[in-house]
Amino acid sequence: MVKKLQIPNLLLPAPLLGSDAGSFNEFTVTQRMSDIARRVIAENKFSIDINQSLEELAAELPSGYLRNLTNNTGAGFHDWEKYLELYKYQCWVDIPWFFKETYFYRLILNISNYFQPGDSQGIDAFLLQKI
């Protein structure tokens, strides 16, 4: 006989936001993510256009607004469009940490043409950071 797992019906805690002064989430969006984007520039040989887009992303994180993915060739593109609907027109600091963190990395894949045919396709922009 298989026993069914009983999951308590509890309210979820409030999401972590970057607007919480002094929090890890604030540090993440105002400093850590910008540093990661700039390391991607420094550690790869991407085109000037890609590097400019990555630098724009790094500069806009502390006070800018979430941007959309720009092409539909990547894995899960349409799912990401649905997820983004909830956060359209919001600042990076105002969206929940988990979504912000995962979307940031997906956005870098988009900017670096990871899913596009060409010289950058399939290049792991984070390889040196992982090592």
Secondary structure as a PSIPRED ss2 file (coil, helix, strand):
# PSIPRED VFORMAT (PSIPRED V4.0)

   1 M C   1.000  0.000  0.000
   2 V C   1.000  0.000  0.000
   3 K C   1.000  0.000  0.000
   4 K C   1.000  0.000  0.000
   5 L C   1.000  0.000  0.000
   6 Q C   1.000  0.000  0.000
   7 I C   1.000  0.000  0.000
   8 P C   1.000  0.000  0.000
   9 N C   1.000  0.000  0.000
  10 L C   1.000  0.000  0.000
  11 L C   1.000  0.000  0.000
  12 L C   1.000  0.000  0.000
  13 P C   1.000  0.000  0.000
  14 A C   1.000  0.000  0.000
  15 P C   1.000  0.000  0.000
  16 L C   1.000  0.000  0.000
  17 L E   0.000  0.000  1.000
  18 G C   1.000  0.000  0.000
  19 S C   1.000  0.000  0.000
  20 D C   1.000  0.000  0.000
  21 A C   1.000  0.000  0.000
  22 G C   1.000  0.000  0.000
  23 S C   1.000  0.000  0.000
  24 F H   0.000  1.000  0.000
  25 N H   0.000  1.000  0.000
  26 E H   0.000  1.000  0.000
  27 F H   0.000  1.000  0.000
  28 T H   0.000  1.000  0.000
  29 V H   0.000  1.000  0.000
  30 T H   0.000  1.000  0.000
  31 Q H   0.000  1.000  0.000
  32 R H   0.000  1.000  0.000
  33 M H   0.000  1.000  0.000
  34 S H   0.000  1.000  0.000
  35 D H   0.000  1.000  0.000
  36 I H   0.000  1.000  0.000
  37 A H   0.000  1.000  0.000
  38 R H   0.000  1.000  0.000
  39 R H   0.000  1.000  0.000
  40 V H   0.000  1.000  0.000
  41 I H   0.000  1.000  0.000
  42 A H   0.000  1.000  0.000
  43 E H   0.000  1.000  0.000
  44 N C   1.000  0.000  0.000
  45 K C   1.000  0.000  0.000
  46 F C   1.000  0.000  0.000
  47 S C   1.000  0.000  0.000
  48 I H   0.000  1.000  0.000
  49 D H   0.000  1.000  0.000
  50 I H   0.000  1.000  0.000
  51 N H   0.000  1.000  0.000
  52 Q H   0.000  1.000  0.000
  53 S H   0.000  1.000  0.000
  54 L H   0.000  1.000  0.000
  55 E H   0.000  1.000  0.000
  56 E H   0.000  1.000  0.000
  57 L H   0.000  1.000  0.000
  58 A H   0.000  1.000  0.000
  59 A H   0.000  1.000  0.000
  60 E H   0.000  1.000  0.000
  61 L C   1.000  0.000  0.000
  62 P C   1.000  0.000  0.000
  63 S C   1.000  0.000  0.000
  64 G C   1.000  0.000  0.000
  65 Y E   0.000  0.000  1.000
  66 L C   1.000  0.000  0.000
  67 R C   1.000  0.000  0.000
  68 N C   1.000  0.000  0.000
  69 L C   1.000  0.000  0.000
  70 T C   1.000  0.000  0.000
  71 N C   1.000  0.000  0.000
  72 N C   1.000  0.000  0.000
  73 T C   1.000  0.000  0.000
  74 G C   1.000  0.000  0.000
  75 A C   1.000  0.000  0.000
  76 G C   1.000  0.000  0.000
  77 F H   0.000  1.000  0.000
  78 H H   0.000  1.000  0.000
  79 D H   0.000  1.000  0.000
  80 W H   0.000  1.000  0.000
  81 E H   0.000  1.000  0.000
  82 K H   0.000  1.000  0.000
  83 Y H   0.000  1.000  0.000
  84 L H   0.000  1.000  0.000
  85 E H   0.000  1.000  0.000
  86 L C   1.000  0.000  0.000
  87 Y C   1.000  0.000  0.000
  88 K C   1.000  0.000  0.000
  89 Y C   1.000  0.000  0.000
  90 Q C   1.000  0.000  0.000
  91 C E   0.000  0.000  1.000
  92 W H   0.000  1.000  0.000
  93 V H   0.000  1.000  0.000
  94 D H   0.000  1.000  0.000
  95 I C   1.000  0.000  0.000
  96 P E   0.000  0.000  1.000
  97 W H   0.000  1.000  0.000
  98 F H   0.000  1.000  0.000
  99 F H   0.000  1.000  0.000
 100 K H   0.000  1.000  0.000
 101 E H   0.000  1.000  0.000
 102 T H   0.000  1.000  0.000
 103 Y H   0.000  1.000  0.000
 104 F H   0.000  1.000  0.000
 105 Y H   0.000  1.000  0.000
 106 R H   0.000  1.000  0.000
 107 L H   0.000  1.000  0.000
 108 I H   0.000  1.000  0.000
 109 L H   0.000  1.000  0.000
 110 N H   0.000  1.000  0.000
 111 I H   0.000  1.000  0.000
 112 S C   1.000  0.000  0.000
 113 N C   1.000  0.000  0.000
 114 Y C   1.000  0.000  0.000
 115 F C   1.000  0.000  0.000
 116 Q C   1.000  0.000  0.000
 117 P C   1.000  0.000  0.000
 118 G C   1.000  0.000  0.000
 119 D C   1.000  0.000  0.000
 120 S C   1.000  0.000  0.000
 121 Q C   1.000  0.000  0.000
 122 G C   1.000  0.000  0.000
 123 I C   1.000  0.000  0.000
 124 D C   1.000  0.000  0.000
 125 A C   1.000  0.000  0.000
 126 F C   1.000  0.000  0.000
 127 L H   0.000  1.000  0.000
 128 L H   0.000  1.000  0.000
 129 Q H   0.000  1.000  0.000
 130 K H   0.000  1.000  0.000
 131 I C   1.000  0.000  0.000
